[in-house]
Amino acid sequence: MNNPRIIVALDFPNKKQALEFASRLDKNLCRIKVGKELFTIAGPQLIEQLMVYGFEIFLDLKYHDIPNTVAGACRAASELGVWMINVHALGGKKMLIAAQEALATKKTKLIAVTLLTSLNKSDLHEIGLHEEPIDIVQRLALLASNCGLDGVVCSAMEAQQLRKIIKKDFCLVTPGIRLPNSNANDQTRIATPQEAIRNGADYLVIGRPITQSPDPLLSLQQLNHEIEAVSNTVITDLEI
């Protein structure tokens, strides 16, 4: 698979467990996401070891600071050779442009977080955002696009609407993926893999359905098969 659409969230408490689990996966069937907890514990050395395994890495650190600081952090992350990094769109236009310019000559993709999938309407009201979540996500996605970023993180619930207003090559990365009848855990705006693909997501961040599976590789193979089947259906529908 030249462009695997599943990004496995490597949410483990230490480097040993993370590497042991990654060794059970197939680099041709997925990419790997390393987040704040694991990166804080294991550092850049973990990224280097995962790349030795052949994985492309999404370094999910969600930078949000003054423009110069974020630009420097993005530049440093890209020098690790990672496939993708992200920033918070709520950091504003100047910060987004600074981050994009820091990567102008790099191969690393830069995407922006719109709203965390753990937030619902009540949570947004508490921090002074009184619009509907979809309206906030659309505004932030358009801002990221206008600033030259490669895409955004959004829930599958918003992907369908974004596809109507955003350019085709703007990638949508969707977390909060759960299998039918599975526990939502700490996510609120969730969807199944099939729903996310039908709604226009390019990449699916999947954690527990794979990392807690008794046979992670088999689960990964099955999920890829389901995604491919849905993708083919979507292409056929567009051609009709």
N, C-alpha and C positions, 0 to 999 in steps of 0.2 A: 504494500500500500504506500504510494508515493507521498500522500498527504493525509495521514491519519487524523480523523476528526475527534477522537477521544483524547482528552488530557486527563491522565490519572493524578488525582490529588494525593501526593505522598505525605499524608498527615500522620507522621510517626514521631514519637518523643525523642528519638536519638538516631544517630547516623547508622549504627549497626543494623537496627530494624529496617530502616529505610532502604539500605543497600541490599539487604537480604530479600526484601520484598521485590525490589526492582529487578533483581536477578531472575525472578519467576515470570516476568513479563516479556513480551516480544516488542522490540523497538520499532518493528514495522507496523504494529497495530495501534500504537499510542505514542503520545508525548507525555512528559512528566511535569507536574506542577510542584514547585517547592515554595512553601509559604513562610511566614514570619517565624513561627515557633521553631521549625526545623532548621531554617537558615541561621537563626540566632544561636542555636546549639552547635550546629555542625560547620557553619561558615562556608566560604568559597571552595574549600577542599572537597566538600560533598558534590558541588556542581561539577568540578573537574572529574571526579570519579564516575558520576552518572554519565558524563559525556564520553568517558572511556568505554562505557557499556554501549554507547551508540545512540543514546536518547537525546532528543531535542528538548530543551528545558524552558518552561514558562516560569520565570522568577517572579512570584506574586508577592511583592513587598508594598504595593500601593503607596508610592511616594506622595507626600502631601506636605509641602513646606514652602518657603520663599523660593522664587524662581531660580536664583543662582544655586541654591543648595540642591534643589531637585535636578537641575541640569547636570551638576557634578555627580550626583548619585546615579543618574541614568547612564552617563558616560562610563562610570566605573563598572556598572552592571553589564553593559554591552561588551566591555573588554574581557569579561569572563567567557564570552562566546555564547551567551544564551540566545535562544530563539525569540523570546518575547518577554517584555517587562510591562509594568503598568503603573499608572499614577491616578490620583483622584481628580475627576473632572471638576469637583467643587473647589479645587485649588485656583481656578480662574484662568482667563485667557493668557495673561502674561506667563504664568507658570507652565501652561500647556505648550505655548510657543517655545519657551526656553528648553523644555524637555525635548521637543521635536527637533529643534535646531542642534541640540547636543548629539543627536543620533543621525543627523542628515547624511553623513557619509558612512553610516554603519548598516549592517545587515539585520540588526535586531529590530523586531517589530515593537511598536509602541502603541498600547491601547489605554483607554481611560475607564475607570470605574464610574458608573453613573450613580446608582443607589445600591447599597448592599442588599442582598436578597433576604437578609434577616429583618429588614425594616418593613413595617406595614404602615398604613395611613395614620394610625394613632401615634406611632413612633415619630413620624415626620412632623405631626402637629406639635409635639413636645419640643422640637428644635426649631419651630417657627416656619416650617414649610407647609403651607396650607393648600397647595394644589394637589390634584390627583397624582399618584406616583407616575403614571404613564406620561403625564404632561411634563413632569420634572425630568424624567429620563429622556424624552424626546429633545428637550431644550439642551440638556447636557451633551447628548449625542451629536447634535448639530454643531454645538460649540467645538467639540473634539474634532469633528470632520473639518470644520472651517479652519482649525489650527494645524491641519495637516497630519493628524494622527492616523494610524492604520485601522483603528476600530475601537470598540467599547466592550466592556463587560455589562451585560444586562440579563434580566431573567427572561425565560422563554415566553412569559406572559407579555413582555414588551417587544420581543423580537419581530412579531408579525407586523405591528404598527411601524416599527423603525424601517422595515424593508420597503414600506410605501413612500418614505420621505428621504431616505438616505441613498447615497450612490452605491451601485452594485458591488464595487470592489472594497467597500468598507466592511471589515469583518466583525461579526457578532459572536462573542464568547459567552457561553451560557453556563453558569453554575446552578446549584439548586436542583440537580438532576436526581430523580428518585425513580425506582422501579414501581410498577403498579402495586398498590397495597403495602408499600414499605413505609417506615416511620419517617416523618418529615424532619425529626430532630430539631435543630436550631434554625431551620430555614422556614420561611413563610411563603415566598413567591416561588413555588416549585413546579416541575413538570416532568413527564416521562421523556426518555430519549426520543421516542417517535414524535411526541408533541413538539419538542424543541426543534427538530429537523423540519417538520412541516411548517413551523412558524418562521423559519428562515435563519436559524442559527448555523454558523459555520463550524464552530468547535464547541464540544460539550465537556465541561469539567465534571468528572465523576469520581467520587471518593468512596464512601462506604459500600455501595453496591459491588465494588471490585475489591477494595482493600479488606473487607470483612467477609468476602466469599471464601468458602472452603477450597475452591479451585479458581483462583484469580485469572489464570490464563484462559480457562474455558469460559468464564464470565465475559472476559474481554472479547473473545472470539464471537460469542453469541451476540453481544451488544453491537459489534461491528457488522455482523450479518443483518441485524435488525435495521441499523442505520442505513446500510447500503440498499436494503429493500425499500425503505421509505424514500430515500433519495431518488431512486429510479422511478418511483411512483410520482414524486413531485415533478421530475423532469418530463415525464410523459404527460402529466396534466398541463404543464406549461406549453407543450407542443400542440396540444389539441386546440 
